[in-house]
């Protein structure tokens, strides 16, 4: 699975989610995260306008390049809980 993460500098929620996603990607166990593309919303006006009150925003990119939004996970989830939550989110989308 390829993911896109909309974030901004010094966002603690963004940093926390990224750390957990990277831990899942490194584990190579259950859920496979092939790539995480990070998009800094402060680099483009359109991203900033769309996501400034919503970050972190997570999307899943399918094999054709289409991006599908994933509901925002709770920042309180552990790495294992996030992995399980992502798996369920992907299956239902």
MODELLER restraints for C-alpha pairs under 7 A, 6 or more apart:
rsr = mdl.restraints
at = mdl.atoms
rsr.add(forms.Gaussian(group=physical.xy_distance, feature=features.Distance(at['CA:1:A'], at['CA:32:A']), mean=6.01, stdev=0.5))
rsr.add(forms.Gaussian(group=physical.xy_distance, feature=features.Distance(at['CA:1:A'], at['CA:33:A']), mean=4.77, stdev=0.5))
rsr.add(forms.Gaussian(group=physical.xy_distance, feature=features.Distance(at['CA:1:A'], at['CA:34:A']), mean=5.46, stdev=0.5))
rsr.add(forms.Gaussian(group=physical.xy_distance, feature=features.Distance(at['CA:2:A'], at['CA:33:A']), mean=5.94, stdev=0.5))
rsr.add(forms.Gaussian(group=physical.xy_distance, feature=features.Distance(at['CA:2:A'], at['CA:34:A']), mean=5.44, stdev=0.5))
rsr.add(forms.Gaussian(group=physical.xy_distance, feature=features.Distance(at['CA:2:A'], at['CA:35:A']), mean=4.78, stdev=0.5))
rsr.add(forms.Gaussian(group=physical.xy_distance, feature=features.Distance(at['CA:2:A'], at['CA:36:A']), mean=6.00, stdev=0.5))
rsr.add(forms.Gaussian(group=physical.xy_distance, feature=features.Distance(at['CA:2:A'], at['CA:60:A']), mean=5.95, stdev=0.5))
rsr.add(forms.Gaussian(group=physical.xy_distance, feature=features.Distance(at['CA:2:A'], at['CA:61:A']), mean=5.30, stdev=0.5))
rsr.add(forms.Gaussian(group=physical.xy_distance, feature=features.Distance(at['CA:3:A'], at['CA:35:A']), mean=6.18, stdev=0.5))
rsr.add(forms.Gaussian(group=physical.xy_distance, feature=features.Distance(at['CA:3:A'], at['CA:36:A']), mean=4.77, stdev=0.5))
rsr.add(forms.Gaussian(group=physical.xy_distance, feature=features.Distance(at['CA:3:A'], at['CA:37:A']), mean=6.18, stdev=0.5))
rsr.add(forms.Gaussian(group=physical.xy_distance, feature=features.Distance(at['CA:3:A'], at['CA:58:A']), mean=6.89, stdev=0.5))
rsr.add(forms.Gaussian(group=physical.xy_distance, feature=features.Distance(at['CA:3:A'], at['CA:59:A']), mean=5.64, stdev=0.5))
rsr.add(forms.Gaussian(group=physical.xy_distance, feature=features.Distance(at['CA:3:A'], at['CA:60:A']), mean=4.62, stdev=0.5))
rsr.add(forms.Gaussian(group=physical.xy_distance, feature=features.Distance(at['CA:3:A'], at['CA:61:A']), mean=5.83, stdev=0.5))
rsr.add(forms.Gaussian(group=physical.xy_distance, feature=features.Distance(at['CA:4:A'], at['CA:36:A']), mean=5.67, stdev=0.5))
rsr.add(forms.Gaussian(group=physical.xy_distance, feature=features.Distance(at['CA:4:A'], at['CA:37:A']), mean=4.68, stdev=0.5))
rsr.add(forms.Gaussian(group=physical.xy_distance, feature=features.Distance(at['CA:4:A'], at['CA:38:A']), mean=5.97, stdev=0.5))
rsr.add(forms.Gaussian(group=physical.xy_distance, feature=features.Distance(at['CA:4:A'], at['CA:58:A']), mean=5.74, stdev=0.5))
rsr.add(forms.Gaussian(group=physical.xy_distance, feature=features.Distance(at['CA:4:A'], at['CA:59:A']), mean=5.01, stdev=0.5))
rsr.add(forms.Gaussian(group=physical.xy_distance, feature=features.Distance(at['CA:4:A'], at['CA:60:A']), mean=6.27, stdev=0.5))
rsr.add(forms.Gaussian(group=physical.xy_distance, feature=features.Distance(at['CA:5:A'], at['CA:36:A']), mean=6.93, stdev=0.5))
rsr.add(forms.Gaussian(group=physical.xy_distance, feature=features.Distance(at['CA:5:A'], at['CA:37:A']), mean=6.12, stdev=0.5))
rsr.add(forms.Gaussian(group=physical.xy_distance, feature=features.Distance(at['CA:5:A'], at['CA:38:A']), mean=4.92, stdev=0.5))
rsr.add(forms.Gaussian(group=physical.xy_distance, feature=features.Distance(at['CA:5:A'], at['CA:39:A']), mean=5.99, stdev=0.5))
rsr.add(forms.Gaussian(group=physical.xy_distance, feature=features.Distance(at['CA:5:A'], at['CA:56:A']), mean=6.75, stdev=0.5))
rsr.add(forms.Gaussian(group=physical.xy_distance, feature=features.Distance(at['CA:5:A'], at['CA:57:A']), mean=5.74, stdev=0.5))
rsr.add(forms.Gaussian(group=physical.xy_distance, feature=features.Distance(at['CA:5:A'], at['CA:58:A']), mean=4.78, stdev=0.5))
rsr.add(forms.Gaussian(group=physical.xy_distance, feature=features.Distance(at['CA:5:A'], at['CA:59:A']), mean=6.57, stdev=0.5))
rsr.add(forms.Gaussian(group=physical.xy_distance, feature=features.Distance(at['CA:6:A'], at['CA:38:A']), mean=6.17, stdev=0.5))
rsr.add(forms.Gaussian(group=physical.xy_distance, feature=features.Distance(at['CA:6:A'], at['CA:39:A']), mean=4.77, stdev=0.5))
rsr.add(forms.Gaussian(group=physical.xy_distance, feature=features.Distance(at['CA:6:A'], at['CA:40:A']), mean=6.02, stdev=0.5))
rsr.add(forms.Gaussian(group=physical.xy_distance, feature=features.Distance(at['CA:6:A'], at['CA:41:A']), mean=6.30, stdev=0.5))
rsr.add(forms.Gaussian(group=physical.xy_distance, feature=features.Distance(at['CA:6:A'], at['CA:55:A']), mean=6.39, stdev=0.5))
rsr.add(forms.Gaussian(group=physical.xy_distance, feature=features.Distance(at['CA:6:A'], at['CA:56:A']), mean=5.70, stdev=0.5))
rsr.add(forms.Gaussian(group=physical.xy_distance, feature=features.Distance(at['CA:6:A'], at['CA:57:A']), mean=5.02, stdev=0.5))
rsr.add(forms.Gaussian(group=physical.xy_distance, feature=features.Distance(at['CA:6:A'], at['CA:58:A']), mean=6.48, stdev=0.5))
rsr.add(forms.Gaussian(group=physical.xy_distance, feature=features.Distance(at['CA:7:A'], at['CA:14:A']), mean=5.72, stdev=0.5))
rsr.add(forms.Gaussian(group=physical.xy_distance, feature=features.Distance(at['CA:7:A'], at['CA:39:A']), mean=6.06, stdev=0.5))
rsr.add(forms.Gaussian(group=physical.xy_distance, feature=features.Distance(at['CA:7:A'], at['CA:40:A']), mean=5.10, stdev=0.5))
rsr.add(forms.Gaussian(group=physical.xy_distance, feature=features.Distance(at['CA:7:A'], at['CA:41:A']), mean=5.94, stdev=0.5))
rsr.add(forms.Gaussian(group=physical.xy_distance, feature=features.Distance(at['CA:7:A'], at['CA:55:A']), mean=5.72, stdev=0.5))
rsr.add(forms.Gaussian(group=physical.xy_distance, feature=features.Distance(at['CA:7:A'], at['CA:56:A']), mean=5.26, stdev=0.5))
rsr.add(forms.Gaussian(group=physical.xy_distance, feature=features.Distance(at['CA:7:A'], at['CA:57:A']), mean=6.99, stdev=0.5))
rsr.add(forms.Gaussian(group=physical.xy_distance, feature=features.Distance(at['CA:8:A'], at['CA:40:A']), mean=4.99, stdev=0.5))
rsr.add(forms.Gaussian(group=physical.xy_distance, feature=features.Distance(at['CA:8:A'], at['CA:41:A']), mean=5.65, stdev=0.5))
rsr.add(forms.Gaussian(group=physical.xy_distance, feature=features.Distance(at['CA:8:A'], at['CA:42:A']), mean=6.30, stdev=0.5))
rsr.add(forms.Gaussian(group=physical.xy_distance, feature=features.Distance(at['CA:13:A'], at['CA:56:A']), mean=6.60, stdev=0.5))
rsr.add(forms.Gaussian(group=physical.xy_distance, feature=features.Distance(at['CA:13:A'], at['CA:75:A']), mean=6.69, stdev=0.5))
rsr.add(forms.Gaussian(group=physical.xy_distance, feature=features.Distance(at['CA:14:A'], at['CA:55:A']), mean=6.93, stdev=0.5))
rsr.add(forms.Gaussian(group=physical.xy_distance, feature=features.Distance(at['CA:14:A'], at['CA:56:A']), mean=5.07, stdev=0.5))
rsr.add(forms.Gaussian(group=physical.xy_distance, feature=features.Distance(at['CA:17:A'], at['CA:75:A']), mean=6.96, stdev=0.5))
rsr.add(forms.Gaussian(group=physical.xy_distance, feature=features.Distance(at['CA:20:A'], at['CA:79:A']), mean=5.33, stdev=0.5))
rsr.add(forms.Gaussian(group=physical.xy_distance, feature=features.Distance(at['CA:24:A'], at['CA:79:A']), mean=6.84, stdev=0.5))
rsr.add(forms.Gaussian(group=physical.xy_distance, feature=features.Distance(at['CA:24:A'], at['CA:83:A']), mean=6.66, stdev=0.5))
rsr.add(forms.Gaussian(group=physical.xy_distance, feature=features.Distance(at['CA:25:A'], at['CA:32:A']), mean=6.27, stdev=0.5))
rsr.add(forms.Gaussian(group=physical.xy_distance, feature=features.Distance(at['CA:25:A'], at['CA:33:A']), mean=4.89, stdev=0.5))
rsr.add(forms.Gaussian(group=physical.xy_distance, feature=features.Distance(at['CA:25:A'], at['CA:34:A']), mean=6.91, stdev=0.5))
rsr.add(forms.Gaussian(group=physical.xy_distance, feature=features.Distance(at['CA:31:A'], at['CA:83:A']), mean=6.61, stdev=0.5))
rsr.add(forms.Gaussian(group=physical.xy_distance, feature=features.Distance(at['CA:31:A'], at['CA:87:A']), mean=6.76, stdev=0.5))
rsr.add(forms.Gaussian(group=physical.xy_distance, feature=features.Distance(at['CA:41:A'], at['CA:47:A']), mean=5.02, stdev=0.5))
rsr.add(forms.Gaussian(group=physical.xy_distance, feature=features.Distance(at['CA:41:A'], at['CA:48:A']), mean=4.79, stdev=0.5))
rsr.add(forms.Gaussian(group=physical.xy_distance, feature=features.Distance(at['CA:42:A'], at['CA:48:A']), mean=5.82, stdev=0.5))
rsr.add(forms.Gaussian(group=physical.xy_distance, feature=features.Distance(at['CA:57:A'], at['CA:72:A']), mean=6.63, stdev=0.5))
rsr.add(forms.Gaussian(group=physical.xy_distance, feature=features.Distance(at['CA:58:A'], at['CA:69:A']), mean=6.23, stdev=0.5))
rsr.add(forms.Gaussian(group=physical.xy_distance, feature=features.Distance(at['CA:58:A'], at['CA:70:A']), mean=5.62, stdev=0.5))
rsr.add(forms.Gaussian(group=physical.xy_distance, feature=features.Distance(at['CA:58:A'], at['CA:72:A']), mean=6.88, stdev=0.5))
rsr.add(forms.Gaussian(group=physical.xy_distance, feature=features.Distance(at['CA:59:A'], at['CA:67:A']), mean=5.98, stdev=0.5))
rsr.add(forms.Gaussian(group=physical.xy_distance, feature=features.Distance(at['CA:59:A'], at['CA:68:A']), mean=5.30, stdev=0.5))
rsr.add(forms.Gaussian(group=physical.xy_distance, feature=features.Distance(at['CA:59:A'], at['CA:69:A']), mean=4.26, stdev=0.5))
rsr.add(forms.Gaussian(group=physical.xy_distance, feature=features.Distance(at['CA:59:A'], at['CA:70:A']), mean=5.26, stdev=0.5))
rsr.add(forms.Gaussian(group=physical.xy_distance, feature=features.Distance(at['CA:60:A'], at['CA:67:A']), mean=5.47, stdev=0.5))
rsr.add(forms.Gaussian(group=physical.xy_distance, feature=features.Distance(at['CA:60:A'], at['CA:68:A']), mean=5.11, stdev=0.5))
rsr.add(forms.Gaussian(group=physical.xy_distance, feature=features.Distance(at['CA:60:A'], at['CA:69:A']), mean=6.29, stdev=0.5))
rsr.add(forms.Gaussian(group=physical.xy_distance, feature=features.Distance(at['CA:60:A'], at['CA:70:A']), mean=6.71, stdev=0.5))
rsr.add(forms.Gaussian(group=physical.xy_distance, feature=features.Distance(at['CA:61:A'], at['CA:67:A']), mean=4.40, stdev=0.5))
rsr.add(forms.Gaussian(group=physical.xy_distance, feature=features.Distance(at['CA:61:A'], at['CA:68:A']), mean=6.31, stdev=0.5))
rsr.add(forms.Gaussian(group=physical.xy_distance, feature=features.Distance(at['CA:70:A'], at['CA:89:A']), mean=6.79, stdev=0.5))
